[in-house]
């Protein structure tokens, strides 16, 4: 599963909701946790007292994540087509704004690694996403907005995403010629 897919974004959203103890279907979750805007222009102006958590996923250049395994899959055992599995390196960037920015960033950092039924790590693992333990502390700063300052926290978490590929089906050689009956 790759970050461009809606299922990937839904898994990240659900895990972040679990970290903040929100239901993924609630309007509070939809207004608090938002994918980062793709285009910088017409981004909406946020209220100064509104909390919001933007998330985005970027490829990461990590040599330790560049490995792959080739195993015969059960479905393709008869056709001898191997399944190539690799783990791709990505980083999850979270940018929190609002009065509770520090609290949200620290909560996500602490609770993302909880395991169990409907826990954030289990939600991600089900989607083939594995957060790398021990992310750095959130970076707390203030950003100018007009003549005032706005609280902001940045948190970056490394991820490993399972990618499974099957090579294209190749036609094998004919092991024996077909029988042809010629009548006279």
QUICORSUL-V956369 format. One line per field, one symbol per residue. ss: DSSP state (2 for helix, 1 for strand, 0 for the rest). phi: phi as a letter, one per 40 degrees, with the letter a starting at -180 (. if undefined). psi: psi as a letter, one per 30 degrees, with the letter a starting at -180 (. if undefined). Layout:
ss->???
phi->???
psi->???
//
This chain:
ss->0000022222222222222000000022222211100000000000000001111111100022200111110000000001111111111111111000222222222220000000022222220011100000001111111001111111111111111111000000000000000000
phi->.bdcccccccccdcccccccfbccccccccccbbccccbccecccccccccabcbabbcbcbccccaabbbccccbcccgccbcbabccbbcbbbbbhcbdcccccccccccccbhcfcdcccccccgbbcccfccccccabbcbgcbbbcabbbbbcbbbcbbbbcccbcccccacccbbbcb
psi->klffkeeeeeeeeeeeeeeghlkffkfeeefejkkkkekelhklkkkfgkkkjkklklkkjjffgillkjkklefgeefhjlkjklkkklkjkkjkllfgeeeeeeeeeeffgklakgleeeeeeeggkjkklilllkjklkkkjbglkkkkkkkkkklkkkkkkklkkkkllkfkkkkkkkk.
//
